[in-house]
Amino acid sequence: MLRVVRSTIQGLDIDAALEDDFADAAQAGKLLRETYSEDKCGQKGLSIEVRAYTDPEGQNRFAVLWTDDSEVDWRDAGSYPEARTAYEEMARETQTGADPDVDEDGNEKPLFAATDVPGVDGYEDGAEKAGDAEALMLVAEWATVEAEEAQRTATEKAQARQIAYAVAIDEFGRGGNAVLARRVGKSEPTVKDIADRGRAILKDRIEN
């Protein structure tokens, strides 16, 4: 599901007090895909973008930014395919709903000066490939960071258990291995091995 993070045409899906923070983060994200029009001076007018960003809550997401003068409709998604689909649909729907513009000779002008969306006037074959590839590389990068963090957390939890076993058994005294083994549903040799690892960790901390 797309989440609305700033909009002048619909309600937000985030705390309104955080709108500016989300919008600033999204706008500052890495540009992946872009479709835009230009005015007579060559300045960008209506624009539709996909940007990879980290939201104020620390989540890696993909923002789809539709901007036209004073109107905005900025959303984000947790996956690139969802954001890409929304972006391409926005570009096609915007082109379909726009009033035709004509040049001095009466010829209809394309709405967008540049686009990487198939089916939209001005599209060049394969224009979307660079943005798609970069998005997938970012997904792989984020997944690596998340996996390493999960591994670090798992290691910390394992060590915490080892220390807890060691402290509990040593405090209980004789028969502590058997009592804890029954409590946690493990064999006495397993409990002893875990506790020994905990004692080694505590000893290393004292020595260092």
N, C-alpha and C positions, 0 to 999 in steps of 0.2 A: 504493500500500500504506500502510495506517495503521501508525504507529510507536507502540509503547507507551513512554510517558515516566514513568509512575508507576502502580503497580497493586498491590493486595493480593491479586489473584486470578489473575494470570498474570505471566510473566517479562518483563523489560524488554528493549527493543531498543536501548538506549543504555548507555553506561558507567555502572554503578551509582553510581560516585563522583560523577557529575554529576546524579543524580536530583533532588536538592533544587534545584539551579540551574534545571533544566528546568521542574520543577513550579512554582517561584516565578514564573518568567517567564510560564508558561502561565496561571496563576491571575490574574496582574496584567494580562493582555492585555485588549483591547477586547471587551466583551460584544456578541455579535451575535444569538444565539438562546438562548432559555431555556425550560425546562420544570421545574416544581418542585412539590413537595407542601408542606403546612403541618401542623404539629402543633396540638394544642388551644389552644396559646398564641399561635398565629399566626406561629410561627417556621418558617423554611424547614427542611425535612427532606431527603428525597431530591431531588437536583437533577441536571439534565443541561444542559450549556451548550456553546455554540460560542464560542470566543474567538479573535480574531486576535492573533498575537503574534510577536515576534522571539526565536528560541531562542538559547541561549548561544553557538552557533556562528555567529550572525549571519544565519541563514536566516529569511525571513518565512514563517510557516506558520499553519495553523488548528488549534487544539486543541479536542478534544471531551472534556469533563470530566463523568464520571459519578461522583457522590458520594452515599453513603448511610451516615450515622453514621460508623463506623470503616472502612468499605470504600470504596475508590476504584478506578476504572479509567479512567485518563487516557491519551488517545492524541492523535496529531496527524497532519496530512496536508499535503502540499504544495499541494493545490488545494482551493478552497472546495466545489465540487460533491461531492468525495469526503467531505469532513468533514460536509457537510449531509446526505448520504445516511446516513452512519454515525449521526449525531445522531438523525435521524428514526427510523431502525430501532431504536436504543436505547430511545427513548421508547415506541414501539409495543410492543416486546418486554417492556419493564419493566411496562407496563400489563397486558399479557396474562398475565404470570407472577406478578402480585401477588395476594395473598389478598384477597378482597372485604372491604371495610370497610362497616359499616352505622351509621346514625344511631340516635337514641333510639327512633324509630318503626319501626325495622327496614328502612328503605329503604337500598339500596346507595349508598354515597357514591363519587364519582369519586376516583381515586387522586391526581390532580394538581389543585392549586389554580389553576395557570396553565400554558398551553402554546400554542405556535404551530405545532404539528405536526398536519397534516391526518390525520384518522382517530383522533385521541386525544380522549377525553372532555374537554370544556371548550374545544376549539379554536374560534376565531372566524375566519370567512372573511377571508383576506388578512392574518392576523396575522403571517405570516412575511415579508411584503414589505419592511418597513423593514430588517430584518436582512440579507436577501438583497441589497438595493440598496446598503447600506453596505459589505458584503463586496466587491461588484463595484467600488465606488469605490476601496476599498483596493487591490484587485488592480491597477487602473489606475495608482494612485499608486506602488505598488511597481515596476511595470513601467517607469514614467517614470524613477524613480531608477536602476534597473538599466541602462536604455538610455543615460542620461546618463553613468553611470560607465563603461560599455563604450565610449562615444564618447571619453571622456577618456583611457582606457587606449589606445585605438587611436591617438589623436593623439600620445600619449607614445611609443608604439612607432614610429610613422612618423617622428617627430623623431629618435629614437635611430638609426634606419636612415640618415636623411639625414646626421647627424653622422658616423656610422661610414664612410659613403662618402667624405665630404669628407676625413676624417683619413687614411683608407687611401690615397686617390689622391694627396694632397699628400705623404704620406710616401714613396710609391713613386716619385714624380717623373714624368719624361717617359714617356708611354705608359701611365700609370696608368689612364686611362679605358678603354682598349682591354682591358687585362688584367682589370680588374674586370668589365667587360661580359661577357667570356667566362666568368668564374667564376660570375656570377649569372644568366647566360642572358638578358641584356637588351641592347638596342641601346646604342651609345656615347652618342647624344644623350640617351637616357633617363637613363643613369648620370650624365652630366654635369649634367643638370637637377636630379637628386636631390642630388648633391654640392653644387651651387651653393646649394640651399636649406639644406643643412647648414652651409655657410660663413656664410650670413646669420644663422643661429641663433647660431653661435659668436661672431660679431662683435657681435651684439646683447647677448649675455651679458657680453662683455668691457666693452662701453660702459655697461652698466647694472649 
